[in-house]
Amino acid sequence: MTTQKDLFAAVRELGLSIRSTVIGYQRSEYRICLKGGTEASAYYTEDRDDALATARSMHKADIISRLKAMCVAKYEEGYDTFVECFDDAEWEKLWTDCGGSETEMRDLMSRLADVWEDRRADARNSAF
């Protein structure tokens, strides 16, 4: 079982906010939310382990969401493959392969996009 001190440290390390409210004799309710998130995106639970698991899941979903948005913004720079071809399972695999590191995911995606864009340029050039 996760201690409250460990829970708060782990959730904050993920970049999320956590708040505890005493709701009864030796009972607490935990509120987990992305920093700057709305009340609608908050998650409430009385279980510390559930709070930690949910925080990890929210963190992963937030990173993947930001990376998907980056791919849409860089669509014409070789990132179109991520937009058009990657389903949820492939995003999960990318997350796992990079150890959950956003920096490593961005680096790997950049290298792949460069290769795909080079291949596309070669195909365009060989057509003439």
LOLUM-203054 format. One line per field, with one value per residue: z, y, x of N, C-alpha, C, O in turn; residue in one letter. Coordinates in pm, 1 decimal. Layout:
! LOLUM-203054
n_up (Z,...)
n_north (Y,...)
n_east (X,...)
ca_up (Z,...)
ca_north (Y,...)
ca_east (X,...)
c_up (Z,...)
c_north (Y,...)
c_east (X,...)
o_up (Z,...)
o_north (Y,...)
o_east (X,...)
code (A,...)
END
This chain:
! LOLUM-203054
n_up (0.0,-74.6,87.8,220.7,199.0,4.1,-208.4,-259.5,-332.4,-562.2,-737.0,-771.7,-888.6,-1137.2,-1244.5,-1188.0,-996.6,-656.0,-399.2,-65.1,130.5,441.7,516.8,706.5,1001.0,1012.2,732.6,403.7,114.8,-211.4,-455.3,-784.7,-1047.8,-1364.7,-1378.3,-1381.9,-1485.2,-1537.9,-1321.2,-1422.2,-1527.3,-1309.6,-1078.0,-828.9,-539.3,-269.8,-227.9,-203.2,-371.7,-601.8,-663.1,-729.6,-951.2,-1127.3,-1156.4,-1291.2,-1528.3,-1622.2,-1663.3,-1868.1,-2071.8,-2109.6,-2208.0,-2447.0,-2580.4,-2616.9,-2785.3,-3007.9,-3093.6,-3161.7,-3380.2,-3564.5,-3604.5,-3727.4,-3960.3,-4239.3,-4230.5,-4225.0,-4018.5,-4075.0,-4094.4,-3831.4,-3764.5,-3949.8,-3943.5,-3690.4,-3434.9,-3117.5,-2991.1,-3106.3,-3017.9,-2747.2,-2754.4,-2841.3,-2618.6,-2424.0,-2536.0,-2515.1,-2249.6,-2118.2,-2133.9,-2230.9,-2368.9,-2490.9,-2655.2,-2827.6,-2950.7,-3083.6,-3253.1,-3409.4,-3542.8,-3691.7,-3846.8,-3999.5,-4156.9,-4299.1,-4435.4,-4592.6,-4759.2,-4893.8,-5029.3,-5194.8,-5353.4,-5486.2,-5630.9,-5795.0,-5966.9,-6175.8)
n_north (-118.0,223.5,497.1,806.9,1019.9,924.8,898.0,1167.4,1277.2,1123.4,1182.0,1457.3,1462.9,1367.5,1587.1,1656.7,1775.8,1726.4,1680.1,1642.9,1558.9,1535.7,1311.9,1171.5,965.4,876.3,864.0,964.7,1165.7,1177.7,1409.9,1418.0,1587.7,1733.3,1985.7,2304.7,2204.4,2145.7,2123.8,1930.7,1748.0,1637.5,1373.6,1172.8,982.4,743.7,568.2,517.2,374.2,349.9,619.4,680.2,508.8,613.9,873.2,820.7,717.0,941.5,1117.6,987.5,989.2,1264.6,1337.1,1185.1,1298.7,1562.8,1508.5,1404.2,1633.2,1788.4,1642.1,1683.8,1956.3,1953.8,1821.3,1833.4,1798.2,1543.5,1417.9,1320.7,1048.3,960.1,1082.9,977.3,695.9,584.4,405.1,368.0,152.1,156.8,403.2,345.0,148.2,301.8,469.7,278.1,172.1,392.7,425.5,584.3,842.7,1168.3,1327.5,1138.0,1016.6,1228.7,1267.7,1020.1,1020.3,1243.5,1156.8,942.6,1080.5,1240.3,1047.0,941.6,1171.9,1221.3,994.4,1044.9,1279.9,1177.8,1005.9,1190.7,1332.5,1135.4,1089.7,1260.1)
n_east (83.9,48.1,197.2,68.7,247.4,429.3,251.2,169.9,419.1,482.3,269.1,295.5,546.6,484.7,373.3,115.3,-165.7,-258.5,-490.9,-593.6,-873.2,-1022.2,-1272.6,-1402.3,-1375.8,-1052.0,-1046.4,-980.3,-1029.6,-905.7,-812.9,-729.1,-573.8,-488.3,-240.3,-373.2,-599.7,-953.4,-1242.1,-1404.7,-1226.4,-1110.3,-1032.6,-1169.9,-1106.9,-1097.5,-901.5,-558.9,-380.1,-533.2,-553.6,-287.8,-245.2,-434.6,-334.8,-95.7,-199.9,-344.3,-132.5,10.9,-185.9,-210.0,44.5,54.0,-161.1,-66.4,150.2,19.0,-114.7,106.2,196.2,-10.1,23.9,272.1,230.5,296.8,565.8,663.3,538.2,294.0,245.5,223.9,-14.0,-197.8,-163.4,-108.2,-257.7,-429.1,-299.0,-44.9,48.4,60.5,260.3,477.1,499.8,571.9,810.5,974.9,1002.5,817.3,904.1,866.1,1048.8,1218.5,1030.4,962.2,1212.9,1254.4,1031.6,1091.4,1323.6,1215.7,1023.7,1193.4,1322.9,1103.2,1021.0,1247.9,1238.7,1001.9,1072.0,1274.3,1120.1,957.5,1152.2,1258.3,1055.8,1069.5)
ca_up (0.0,-87.6,197.0,171.5,162.4,-124.0,-307.5,-294.8,-403.1,-694.7,-821.0,-805.1,-980.8,-1268.6,-1291.2,-1160.1,-863.4,-569.7,-276.9,25.6,216.6,541.8,500.8,815.9,1092.7,945.2,590.0,322.2,-26.1,-288.7,-582.0,-878.0,-1164.1,-1436.0,-1336.0,-1467.0,-1538.4,-1489.7,-1226.3,-1500.3,-1552.8,-1181.3,-1039.4,-683.7,-487.9,-131.4,-227.6,-244.5,-486.4,-715.0,-694.3,-797.6,-1082.7,-1209.0,-1187.4,-1396.2,-1650.6,-1666.7,-1711.1,-1997.6,-2166.8,-2137.1,-2295.3,-2578.7,-2640.7,-2662.9,-2899.2,-3122.7,-3139.8,-3227.0,-3510.4,-3652.9,-3637.7,-3813.9,-4056.5,-4367.2,-4205.5,-4206.2,-3905.2,-4122.0,-4067.8,-3694.7,-3764.5,-4033.8,-3929.2,-3553.2,-3353.2,-2974.4,-2955.3,-3147.8,-2925.3,-2623.5,-2777.4,-2841.9,-2477.4,-2356.6,-2592.1,-2470.3,-2103.3,-2067.8,-2138.4,-2338.9,-2445.9,-2576.5,-2756.6,-2926.2,-3026.2,-3173.5,-3355.7,-3498.4,-3628.9,-3786.1,-3940.6,-4092.2,-4252.6,-4387.4,-4521.3,-4691.7,-4857.0,-4974.3,-5119.6,-5296.9,-5447.2,-5570.3,-5718.9,-5895.6,-6059.3,-6287.8)
ca_north (0.0,348.2,592.9,935.7,1099.3,873.1,930.0,1308.4,1297.6,1061.1,1255.4,1587.7,1437.3,1349.9,1717.0,1669.8,1828.5,1634.9,1741.4,1547.2,1612.9,1439.7,1296.1,1090.8,914.0,810.3,848.2,1081.3,1159.5,1238.0,1471.8,1419.0,1669.4,1795.1,2125.6,2393.7,2131.8,2186.3,2033.0,1819.3,1649.8,1588.7,1237.5,1160.9,845.8,729.4,467.5,574.8,302.8,390.7,757.0,676.3,447.1,709.5,982.6,772.2,707.4,1078.0,1171.8,925.7,1039.5,1404.4,1340.7,1134.1,1401.0,1673.3,1461.7,1396.7,1771.5,1828.3,1575.3,1754.3,2084.8,1928.0,1722.4,1842.5,1781.2,1401.9,1364.7,1275.5,905.1,945.3,1126.6,890.4,551.3,535.9,387.6,373.9,47.6,200.1,509.0,274.7,84.4,409.8,507.5,171.1,164.5,509.6,428.1,689.3,972.3,1254.4,1370.0,1026.6,998.1,1335.9,1241.0,907.2,1065.4,1334.2,1076.1,870.3,1177.3,1280.3,936.7,936.9,1290.6,1198.0,897.4,1113.6,1370.7,1094.1,958.4,1304.9,1365.5,1029.0,1089.8,1350.1)
ca_east (0.0,120.5,176.1,20.6,364.3,477.5,149.3,179.6,546.3,475.6,174.1,355.2,657.6,423.6,325.9,-26.4,-194.9,-330.9,-541.0,-655.8,-977.4,-1067.9,-1417.4,-1454.9,-1275.8,-939.5,-1074.3,-948.4,-1062.2,-798.5,-852.1,-617.5,-608.6,-377.6,-221.3,-450.3,-715.3,-1084.6,-1306.6,-1458.8,-1120.5,-1059.4,-1070.5,-1179.4,-1103.8,-1054.5,-795.7,-429.5,-325.0,-614.8,-514.6,-157.9,-263.9,-506.7,-242.3,-5.1,-278.6,-371.9,-5.0,37.4,-284.1,-177.0,162.3,16.4,-247.3,19.0,228.9,-71.9,-135.6,230.3,200.0,-102.5,86.9,388.0,181.5,369.4,710.0,690.9,463.2,163.4,231.7,173.3,-153.7,-280.6,-144.7,-92.2,-377.2,-398.9,-202.1,88.5,89.3,97.1,390.1,575.8,513.3,646.3,945.8,1052.1,1003.2,729.6,972.2,818.8,1165.7,1259.7,927.2,979.6,1335.8,1230.2,936.8,1164.1,1410.6,1130.1,965.9,1300.0,1341.3,985.7,1021.7,1354.4,1188.4,901.1,1143.8,1339.1,1017.5,917.8,1263.3,1279.1,941.6,1097.4)
c_up (0.0,33.0,137.7,126.0,26.0,-236.9,-354.1,-373.6,-545.5,-787.9,-862.5,-901.4,-1123.3,-1326.3,-1272.2,-1022.4,-786.3,-443.9,-195.6,112.6,314.3,532.0,611.7,904.2,1015.9,798.0,519.0,180.6,-100.4,-420.8,-667.7,-1000.6,-1232.4,-1386.0,-1435.2,-1526.3,-1475.8,-1390.3,-1298.8,-1525.8,-1424.5,-1153.2,-887.6,-644.6,-341.0,-119.8,-281.1,-367.7,-613.8,-759.0,-772.0,-937.9,-1177.8,-1248.2,-1298.0,-1530.7,-1707.6,-1725.9,-1850.7,-2103.5,-2205.5,-2231.6,-2436.1,-2651.4,-2694.4,-2783.7,-3024.7,-3180.1,-3212.1,-3367.5,-3610.3,-3697.7,-3734.4,-3923.5,-4184.4,-4352.7,-4177.7,-4092.3,-3945.4,-4094.2,-3927.5,-3688.8,-3834.1,-3993.9,-3786.0,-3484.0,-3205.8,-2932.2,-2992.9,-3062.2,-2791.9,-2638.4,-2778.1,-2699.5,-2404.4,-2404.4,-2543.3,-2318.5,-2043.8,-2066.9,-2257.6,-2428.2,-2540.5,-2686.5,-2866.7,-3013.1,-3127.6,-3286.4,-3456.1,-3594.8,-3733.9,-3890.2,-4042.8,-4198.7,-4350.5,-4483.0,-4628.7,-4799.7,-4950.0,-5075.1,-5230.8,-5399.6,-5539.6,-5672.5,-5827.3,-5995.8,-6182.5,-6354.6)
c_north (125.1,438.0,725.2,1023.3,1055.9,906.4,1074.4,1336.2,1243.0,1138.9,1389.9,1572.3,1418.3,1481.7,1737.4,1730.6,1725.4,1711.1,1633.1,1620.0,1504.1,1433.1,1212.2,1044.1,829.9,779.2,978.4,1057.0,1234.8,1289.4,1482.7,1498.7,1715.5,1937.7,2215.7,2327.8,2180.4,2084.0,1910.6,1710.5,1591.6,1448.1,1229.3,1013.5,848.1,634.1,526.0,507.1,336.3,532.0,759.5,617.4,543.4,826.1,941.3,764.3,846.1,1142.0,1117.9,979.9,1184.7,1415.2,1295.4,1234.7,1518.6,1632.6,1448.6,1535.8,1823.0,1767.2,1641.4,1886.9,2067.7,1826.4,1718.5,1821.3,1635.3,1338.3,1313.2,1127.2,880.8,980.5,1023.7,743.2,498.9,525.4,386.4,271.3,90.0,316.1,447.2,209.1,188.4,455.7,405.7,165.7,278.1,525.2,538.8,827.6,1053.2,1298.0,1260.2,1001.4,1103.2,1311.5,1128.8,948.3,1157.8,1256.8,1000.9,964.4,1222.6,1172.8,933.3,1055.3,1278.4,1100.7,961.7,1206.5,1292.1,1044.4,1070.9,1336.0,1260.7,1022.9,1175.2,1314.6)
c_east (89.0,92.1,130.5,136.8,418.8,380.8,162.8,307.3,538.7,383.5,232.5,472.4,605.9,370.9,176.0,-46.1,-276.7,-371.6,-609.8,-757.7,-1019.7,-1219.8,-1479.8,-1342.3,-1174.6,-967.8,-1042.3,-995.3,-952.5,-854.2,-726.6,-660.7,-480.2,-363.0,-292.4,-573.7,-845.0,-1139.0,-1362.5,-1353.8,-1062.0,-1111.5,-1066.5,-1179.1,-1061.8,-935.7,-665.0,-372.3,-402.1,-577.9,-383.8,-170.8,-334.9,-417.0,-146.4,-76.7,-309.0,-246.9,25.6,-58.2,-255.0,-58.7,126.2,-71.7,-165.4,102.2,142.9,-96.5,-11.4,237.8,106.3,-39.9,204.3,354.5,264.6,519.5,745.6,614.0,325.2,140.7,177.6,24.7,-242.1,-276.5,-138.1,-227.4,-335.2,-294.3,-59.7,138.3,132.0,234.7,502.1,604.3,601.6,790.8,1035.0,1049.9,917.3,792.1,924.1,934.5,1211.2,1158.3,941.5,1102.7,1315.3,1136.5,1005.2,1252.7,1327.8,1070.8,1069.6,1322.0,1225.3,983.8,1130.9,1307.2,1086.4,969.3,1214.2,1237.5,972.3,1026.4,1283.9,1163.9,970.2,1224.2)
o_up (67.2,74.8,19.4,25.4,-57.9,-347.8,-474.2,-471.3,-639.4,-904.8,-978.0,-986.2,-1219.5,-1442.0,-1333.9,-941.7,-844.0,-390.9,-249.8,162.3,273.2,538.2,608.7,883.5,961.4,745.0,567.5,132.9,-58.0,-488.4,-629.2,-1051.6,-1167.7,-1354.8,-1556.4,-1607.7,-1372.9,-1378.2,-1243.1,-1543.9,-1429.9,-1198.3,-825.1,-709.3,-294.6,-12.6,-392.4,-457.9,-721.0,-878.5,-869.7,-1032.9,-1295.2,-1361.9,-1388.9,-1634.1,-1828.8,-1826.7,-1940.7,-2213.9,-2321.0,-2325.6,-2533.8,-2772.3,-2804.0,-2874.6,-3135.0,-3301.9,-3312.5,-3462.1,-3728.1,-3814.5,-3814.2,-3972.3,-4232.5,-4451.6,-4113.8,-4071.3,-3860.7,-4072.6,-3906.7,-3617.6,-3783.5,-4009.0,-3763.2,-3475.2,-3174.9,-2847.0,-2919.4,-3036.4,-2730.8,-2546.2,-2722.0,-2663.4,-2332.2,-2323.5,-2531.7,-2266.0,-1931.3,-2005.3,-2372.2,-2550.2,-2657.4,-2799.1,-2985.1,-3134.4,-3243.7,-3402.4,-3576.0,-3714.1,-3851.0,-4008.9,-4160.0,-4316.7,-4471.4,-4599.9,-4742.7,-4918.2,-5070.3,-5191.6,-5346.5,-5519.2,-5658.7,-5788.7,-5939.3,-6099.0,-6283.5,-6451.3)
o_north (129.5,452.9,751.9,1093.4,1140.2,939.2,1101.1,1411.0,1308.8,1159.4,1430.4,1658.6,1449.8,1487.5,1826.0,1735.6,1648.2,1793.6,1543.9,1729.5,1392.1,1535.5,1185.5,1080.0,724.8,679.4,1087.2,943.6,1342.6,1221.8,1548.0,1479.7,1734.4,2003.3,2204.3,2387.7,2248.0,1972.8,1800.8,1593.9,1505.9,1409.4,1274.0,930.7,943.1,621.5,578.4,573.8,349.5,560.6,833.3,670.5,553.0,872.9,1019.7,800.6,866.0,1212.2,1193.8,1013.3,1223.2,1494.6,1360.2,1253.4,1568.1,1713.0,1478.4,1553.5,1893.3,1833.3,1653.7,1924.6,2157.0,1755.1,1610.4,1825.7,1607.1,1217.4,1267.6,1085.5,791.7,916.4,987.6,672.8,380.1,622.9,402.4,300.0,62.0,326.3,492.3,213.8,165.4,478.2,442.9,156.0,261.7,628.4,582.5,919.7,1011.1,1304.5,1286.4,968.5,1070.7,1331.8,1141.3,914.5,1149.7,1286.9,996.0,931.8,1241.3,1204.1,923.4,1039.9,1319.8,1122.0,935.6,1211.9,1333.9,1041.3,1048.4,1363.1,1293.8,956.8,1162.8,1379.9)
o_east (192.1,-22.7,151.1,125.8,450.6,422.9,166.7,304.3,583.4,416.3,219.1,495.1,676.0,329.2,116.9,46.8,-353.3,-297.3,-675.1,-731.2,-1049.7,-1287.8,-1599.9,-1226.4,-1208.4,-918.9,-1073.1,-1000.2,-910.8,-931.8,-629.6,-771.1,-377.2,-462.4,-274.1,-644.0,-844.6,-1087.6,-1366.8,-1388.8,-973.8,-1219.3,-970.4,-1243.3,-998.6,-876.4,-661.5,-321.8,-343.0,-571.6,-370.8,-113.4,-299.1,-422.9,-119.2,-20.6,-300.5,-254.3,61.8,-15.1,-273.3,-61.7,163.8,-57.5,-191.6,122.9,188.7,-98.8,-22.6,280.7,139.7,-49.6,232.5,442.2,298.8,592.6,847.0,623.2,248.4,26.9,95.2,-52.5,-348.3,-376.4,-160.5,-302.0,-217.1,-210.1,35.0,258.3,228.8,316.1,609.2,719.8,694.2,883.1,1156.5,1091.6,941.5,738.5,939.6,919.6,1239.4,1195.6,934.0,1098.5,1354.4,1160.1,978.3,1257.0,1365.4,1067.9,1037.1,1337.8,1246.2,948.3,1110.0,1332.9,1085.3,930.1,1214.2,1266.4,951.2,995.9,1322.8,1175.2,900.9,1263.5)
code (M,T,T,Q,K,D,L,F,A,A,V,R,E,L,G,L,S,I,R,S,T,V,I,G,Y,Q,R,S,E,Y,R,I,C,L,K,G,G,T,E,A,S,A,Y,Y,T,E,D,R,D,D,A,L,A,T,A,R,S,M,H,K,A,D,I,I,S,R,L,K,A,M,C,V,A,K,Y,E,E,G,Y,D,T,F,V,E,C,F,D,D,A,E,W,E,K,L,W,T,D,C,G,G,S,E,T,E,M,R,D,L,M,S,R,L,A,D,V,W,E,D,R,R,A,D,A,R,N,S,A,F)
END
